Amino acid sequence: MRTGCRASTRCASTPTPNCAIRGFGSQIAQLVIKKASHAYATIAALIKAVRLHGKRAAKATSKPVIFRADAAQAFDDRCLSWDHGARTVSIWTVAGRMRGIAFTGQPDQLQVLKEHRHGESDLVRRDGTWYLCATVDIADAEANTDPIDFIGVDMGIVNIATTSDGDNHCGAGLRRYRKRMAKVRAELQAKATKSAKKKLKARSRREARAVKDTNHRIAKQLVASAERTGRGISIEDLAGIRDRVRLPAAQRGELNSWSFHQLQTFIAYKAKRAGVPVVVIDPRNTSRTCPRCGHVAKANRPNQASFACRRCGLAGPADQVAAINIRDRARTTWAFVNTPNVADTPQPATDTSDKPAAMADGS
């Protein structure tokens, strides 16, 4: 099934008669033009953001974009139709419309697809298997504007997520998997053959899927716990942490592979769907502050795993102490943000006071 095409600069900007000569209908021709124009827009955005510069930018702009024969292609409802009862699709191709193509998926995913599918679908081929990536539009639940409390979530490399309730989502298994993959990756990079590079890409996707699955599971558990108990979730603002933190060379690889942003993104959208409020707080000194007496000192962290306050003697796991501080800051932030304005506070009407009026002479 061929769905890609070679796009030139002219084809990316305006439709040409060649699209009709090739047998493209008007709708699929517009989708192909849109795909090509989006590719050129992506290159322009990368150059503007200085992510492509110098020789790489010149190389990207010196020749037209070329799509693989099995490159992903978008289809709208005029070119692709779903039959959820028979679990088949009918799809347009350059060889004509193909009908009765079976599709499958998890039962819960198929139900969501049937009830909430909306917009275009993308046909993707990966490792010899065809996938249809459909867009679903699910309405968010009613937001909980009065949570009874918050769950503080501390994120780290050793422990992916630790909550103020004492739940610890350990990352030891994922760290071992990444170290093993890093060793295999180094061996393949040393070979530098064509087959080695192909295996590198496949292993990279496999590792990304493993990390993504772990983050999905953790986010789902956190949101479910907050929804069940009527609480909100508090997380740290870790933007730019890789530029702020200085680590030994042995630990830089773990920091660069730390997927905290993906986990926070999953928590945010799952919480929004469930109506759970999320508060983002300043992460400074969350692991050095005593939640009992408020003493802040670097010496409160004798090592990475433990906390011991030098003033009051409170001791415990450092990650859980940090999660408690994150929870406490969320309480303060939520109370401050939701404090009613003075102008909104009801004021007593004039001449309704029960105090006796003052005499003219001040007595």
Stockholm file with secondary structure:
# STOCKHOLM 1.0

chainA/1-363         MRTGCRASTRCASTPTPNCAIRGFGSQIAQLVIKKASHAYATIAALIKAVRLHGKRAAKATSKPVIFRADAAQAFDDRCLSWDHGARTVSIWTVAGRMRGIAFTGQPDQLQVLKEHRHGESDLVRRDGTWYLCATVDIADAEANTDPIDFIGVDMGIVNIATTSDGDNHCGAGLRRYRKRMAKVRAELQAKATKSAKKKLKARSRREARAVKDTNHRIAKQLVASAERTGRGISIEDLAGIRDRVRLPAAQRGELNSWSFHQLQTFIAYKAKRAGVPVVVIDPRNTSRTCPRCGHVAKANRPNQASFACRRCGLAGPADQVAAINIRDRARTTWAFVNTPNVADTPQPATDTSDKPAAMADGS
#=GR chainA/1-363 SS CCCCCBCCHHHHHSCCHHHHHTTCCHHHHHHHHHHHHHHHHHHHHHHHTTSSCTHHHHHHHSSCCBCCTTCCEEECTTTEEEETTTTEEEECCTTCCEEEEECCCCHHHHHHHHHHEEEEEEEEEETTEEEEEEEECCCCCCCCSSCSCEEEEEECSSEEEEETTSCEEECHHHHHHHHHHHHHHHHHHHHCCHHHHHHHHHHHHHHHHHHHHHHHHHHHHHHHHHHHHTCEEEEECCTTHHHHCCCCHHHHHHHHTCCHHHHHHHHHHHHHHHTCCEEEECCTTTTTBCTTTCCBCGGGCSSSSEEECTTTCCEEEHHHHHHHHHHHHHHHHHHHHTCCCGGGSCCCCTTCCCSCCCCTTCC
#=GC SS_cons         CCCCCBCCHHHHHSCCHHHHHTTCCHHHHHHHHHHHHHHHHHHHHHHHTTSSCTHHHHHHHSSCCBCCTTCCEEECTTTEEEETTTTEEEECCTTCCEEEEECCCCHHHHHHHHHHEEEEEEEEEETTEEEEEEEECCCCCCCCSSCSCEEEEEECSSEEEEETTSCEEECHHHHHHHHHHHHHHHHHHHHCCHHHHHHHHHHHHHHHHHHHHHHHHHHHHHHHHHHHHTCEEEEECCTTHHHHCCCCHHHHHHHHTCCHHHHHHHHHHHHHHHTCCEEEECCTTTTTBCTTTCCBCGGGCSSSSEEECTTTCCEEEHHHHHHHHHHHHHHHHHHHHTCCCGGGSCCCCTTCCCSCCCCTTCC
//
